[in-house]
Amino acid sequence: MNEQEIFSRSRLLLGEHVMRRLEEARVIIFGVGGVGSWCAESLVRTGLKHLTIVDSDRVSVSNINRQLMATTATVGEVKVDALKRHLMLVSPNAEIDARAELFTEETAESFHLEDYDFIIDAIDSLKHKALLIDLATRTKAGFFSSMGAALKVDPTRIKVAEFRDVKGCPLARALRQRFKKAGYWPARKFQCVYSDELLENRGEPRLDIETKGDSVKASTNGSLMHITAIFGLTLAGLVIRKLIP
């Protein structure tokens, strides 16, 4: 299959120079759930060639309502493996590095953040998210972060703002409080995708609805694909805009 034809519409809009930059760029996405999986999809479909995807989870039944690679056929598979297989069907010549690992203080150095042109944060864990923000903002890479995408239904309230200016998002507030308590702040400014909408769960809570590795999440909030996907697609759009002179 002709790769020129696959990305002909991208090339028509962006031009050869931007397409070359996109093909040469190295991007790493931390977290490939409801947000990160759609970010990866958009970037690869646009023409990105070098992508690292990081997530230690396996596909669960409750992922099917919003995560790209989650289907009844992939339940139980390692998320990054299922996503890589899908992305390679889209762009067979892409170089996808699937890392089924958790980003922690112990593993952070192994990811060599300084080697990437763009770092995307779609991590759920507050502790690990704060760590990635801290380390990513010390690099020269373009860095974009997703705030909380759960408990929302209105796509028109999804916005982009600098971290300090994110309003109405409990996750952003918790991160800022964490940095303040720790006595430091991210090394530089960075943009976030967020929504100031905050609804309540209407269904009965189930503690066993999702798992993180071998442990059950302490709490689970409802989330929908049209919101999480827009978060992820917006993150991809921020990368692409950065590549346009």
C-alpha positions as CSV (number, residue, x, y, z in Angstrom):
1,M,0.0,0.0,0.0
2,N,1.3,3.4,-1.0
3,E,2.2,5.4,2.2
4,Q,2.1,8.7,0.2
5,E,-1.6,7.9,-0.5
6,I,-2.4,7.1,3.2
7,F,-1.2,10.5,4.3
8,S,-2.2,12.5,1.2
9,R,-4.8,14.5,3.0
10,S,-2.4,15.3,5.8
11,R,0.2,16.4,3.3
12,L,-2.3,18.4,1.3
13,L,-3.1,20.6,4.4
14,L,0.2,20.6,6.2
15,G,2.7,20.6,3.3
16,E,5.9,18.7,2.9
17,H,7.9,20.6,5.5
18,V,5.5,19.9,8.3
19,M,5.1,16.3,7.3
20,R,8.8,15.8,7.4
21,R,8.9,17.3,10.9
22,L,6.0,15.1,11.9
23,E,7.8,12.0,10.5
24,E,11.0,12.9,12.4
25,A,9.4,13.8,15.7
26,R,9.7,11.5,18.7
27,V,6.7,11.4,20.9
28,I,6.0,9.6,24.2
29,I,2.5,9.2,25.7
30,F,2.2,8.1,29.3
31,G,-1.2,6.5,29.9
32,V,-3.1,5.0,26.9
33,G,-6.6,4.8,28.4
34,G,-9.6,6.9,27.4
35,V,-7.5,10.0,26.7
36,G,-4.0,8.7,25.7
37,S,-5.3,6.0,23.2
38,W,-7.1,8.6,21.1
39,C,-4.1,10.9,21.2
40,A,-2.0,8.1,19.8
41,E,-4.5,7.3,17.1
42,S,-4.7,10.9,15.9
43,L,-1.0,11.4,15.8
44,V,-0.3,8.2,13.9
45,R,-3.2,8.8,11.4
46,T,-1.8,12.2,10.7
47,G,1.7,10.9,9.9
48,L,3.7,10.5,13.1
49,K,6.3,7.8,12.7
50,H,8.1,7.5,16.1
51,L,5.8,6.9,19.1
52,T,6.4,5.4,22.5
53,I,3.3,4.3,24.5
54,V,3.5,3.6,28.2
55,D,0.9,1.9,30.3
56,S,1.1,-1.1,32.7
57,D,-2.6,-2.0,32.6
58,R,-4.5,-4.7,30.8
59,V,-7.8,-4.1,28.9
60,S,-10.8,-4.6,31.2
61,V,-14.5,-4.9,30.2
62,S,-15.3,-1.5,31.6
63,N,-12.7,0.1,29.3
64,I,-14.8,-0.8,26.2
65,N,-17.1,2.3,26.5
66,R,-14.2,4.8,25.8
67,Q,-10.8,3.3,25.1
68,L,-9.7,2.9,21.4
69,M,-8.2,-0.6,21.6
70,A,-10.7,-2.0,24.1
71,T,-13.1,-4.4,22.5
72,T,-14.7,-7.7,23.5
73,A,-11.9,-9.4,21.7
74,T,-9.0,-7.6,23.5
75,V,-10.2,-7.9,27.1
76,G,-7.3,-9.2,29.2
77,E,-4.6,-8.1,26.8
78,V,-1.9,-5.7,27.7
79,K,-3.2,-2.3,26.7
80,V,0.0,-1.1,24.9
81,D,0.2,-4.3,23.0
82,A,-3.4,-4.1,21.8
83,L,-3.0,-0.5,20.9
84,K,0.3,-1.1,19.0
85,R,-1.3,-3.8,16.9
86,H,-4.1,-1.5,15.9
87,L,-1.8,1.4,15.1
88,M,0.4,-0.7,13.0
89,L,-2.6,-1.6,10.8
90,V,-3.1,2.2,10.3
91,S,0.6,2.9,9.6
92,P,2.6,-0.2,8.9
93,N,5.9,1.7,8.7
94,A,5.5,3.4,12.0
95,E,7.9,2.6,14.8
96,I,5.8,2.0,17.9
97,D,7.6,1.2,21.2
98,A,5.1,-0.4,23.5
99,R,6.2,-0.3,27.1
100,A,4.0,-2.2,29.6
101,E,5.4,-0.4,32.6
102,L,4.5,2.0,35.3
103,F,6.1,5.5,35.5
104,T,7.4,5.8,39.0
105,E,10.3,7.3,40.9
106,E,12.1,4.0,40.5
107,T,11.5,3.7,36.7
108,A,11.5,7.3,35.6
109,E,15.1,7.4,34.6
110,S,14.7,4.5,32.2
111,F,12.4,6.4,30.0
112,H,15.0,9.0,29.0
113,L,12.6,11.9,28.6
114,E,15.4,14.0,27.2
115,D,15.4,12.0,24.0
116,Y,11.8,13.0,23.0
117,D,10.5,16.0,21.1
118,F,7.1,15.8,22.8
119,I,5.9,14.3,26.1
120,I,2.2,13.7,26.6
121,D,0.8,13.2,30.1
122,A,-2.4,11.1,30.3
123,I,-1.7,9.5,33.7
124,D,-4.4,8.9,36.3
125,S,-2.4,8.6,39.4
126,L,-1.9,12.0,41.2
127,K,1.6,10.9,42.5
128,H,2.9,9.7,39.2
129,K,1.4,12.6,37.3
130,A,3.1,15.1,39.5
131,L,6.4,13.3,39.1
132,L,6.0,13.3,35.3
133,I,5.1,17.0,35.3
134,D,8.1,17.8,37.4
135,L,10.6,15.9,35.2
136,A,9.1,16.7,31.8
137,T,9.2,20.4,32.5
138,R,12.9,20.2,33.1
139,T,13.5,18.9,29.6
140,K,13.4,20.9,26.3
141,A,10.5,18.7,24.9
142,G,7.1,20.1,24.2
143,F,5.0,19.0,27.1
144,F,1.2,18.8,27.3
145,S,-1.0,17.4,30.1
146,S,-4.5,16.0,30.4
147,M,-6.4,17.0,33.5
148,G,-9.5,15.0,34.8
149,A,-11.8,13.8,32.0
150,A,-14.3,11.9,34.2
151,L,-17.7,13.2,35.4
152,K,-18.3,15.3,32.3
153,V,-20.8,15.2,29.4
154,D,-20.6,18.6,27.7
155,P,-17.9,18.8,25.0
156,T,-18.3,22.5,24.6
157,R,-16.7,23.1,28.0
158,I,-13.4,21.4,27.1
159,K,-10.6,24.0,27.0
160,V,-6.9,24.5,26.8
161,A,-5.0,26.7,29.3
162,E,-1.7,27.0,31.1
163,F,-1.5,24.9,34.2
164,R,-1.7,27.9,36.6
165,D,-4.9,29.1,34.8
166,V,-6.9,25.9,34.8
167,K,-10.1,26.6,36.7
168,G,-12.8,24.3,38.0
169,C,-10.8,21.1,37.8
170,P,-10.3,19.2,41.0
171,L,-7.3,17.3,39.6
172,A,-5.5,20.5,38.7
173,R,-6.2,21.9,42.1
174,A,-4.9,18.8,43.8
175,L,-1.7,19.0,41.7
176,R,-1.1,22.6,42.6
177,Q,-1.7,21.9,46.3
178,R,0.8,19.0,46.0
179,F,3.5,21.1,44.5
180,K,2.9,23.9,47.0
181,K,3.1,21.5,49.9
182,A,6.3,19.9,48.5
183,G,7.8,23.4,48.2
184,Y,8.5,23.5,44.5
185,W,6.8,24.3,41.2
186,P,7.1,22.9,37.7
187,A,10.2,24.2,36.0
188,R,8.3,25.9,33.2
189,K,4.8,26.7,32.0
190,F,2.9,24.0,30.1
191,Q,-0.6,23.7,28.5
192,C,-3.3,21.5,29.8
193,V,-6.6,20.1,28.4
194,Y,-9.4,20.4,30.9
195,S,-13.1,21.0,31.5
196,D,-14.7,23.0,34.3
197,E,-17.7,20.8,34.2
198,L,-18.2,18.5,37.3
199,L,-21.1,16.2,37.6
200,E,-22.0,13.5,40.1
201,N,-22.2,9.7,39.4
202,R,-25.9,8.7,39.1
203,G,-25.3,5.0,39.0
204,E,-24.5,2.7,41.9
205,P,-20.7,2.6,42.6
206,R,-18.8,-0.6,42.1
207,L,-15.4,-1.0,43.6
208,D,-14.5,-3.9,41.3
209,I,-15.3,-2.1,38.1
210,E,-11.7,-1.4,37.1
211,T,-8.3,-2.6,38.2
212,K,-4.8,-1.0,38.3
213,G,-2.4,-3.9,37.8
214,D,-3.3,-6.3,40.6
215,S,-5.0,-3.7,42.8
216,V,-8.5,-2.4,42.7
217,K,-9.0,1.3,42.3
218,A,-10.1,3.0,45.6
219,S,-12.9,4.9,43.7
220,T,-14.2,4.9,40.1
221,N,-16.0,7.8,38.4
222,G,-18.1,7.6,35.3
223,S,-16.6,8.7,32.0
224,L,-17.7,8.8,28.3
225,M,-15.8,8.4,25.1
226,H,-16.9,11.6,23.5
227,I,-15.3,13.5,26.3
228,T,-12.1,11.4,26.8
229,A,-11.6,11.2,23.1
230,I,-11.8,15.0,22.7
231,F,-9.2,15.4,25.4
232,G,-6.9,13.0,23.6
233,L,-7.5,14.5,20.2
234,T,-6.9,18.0,21.5
235,L,-3.5,16.8,23.0
236,A,-2.6,15.5,19.5
237,G,-3.7,18.8,18.0
238,L,-1.4,20.7,20.3
239,V,1.5,18.6,19.1
240,I,0.7,19.2,15.5
241,R,0.2,22.9,15.9
242,K,3.6,23.1,17.6
243,L,5.2,21.6,14.4
244,I,3.6,24.2,12.1
245,P,6.0,27.2,11.6
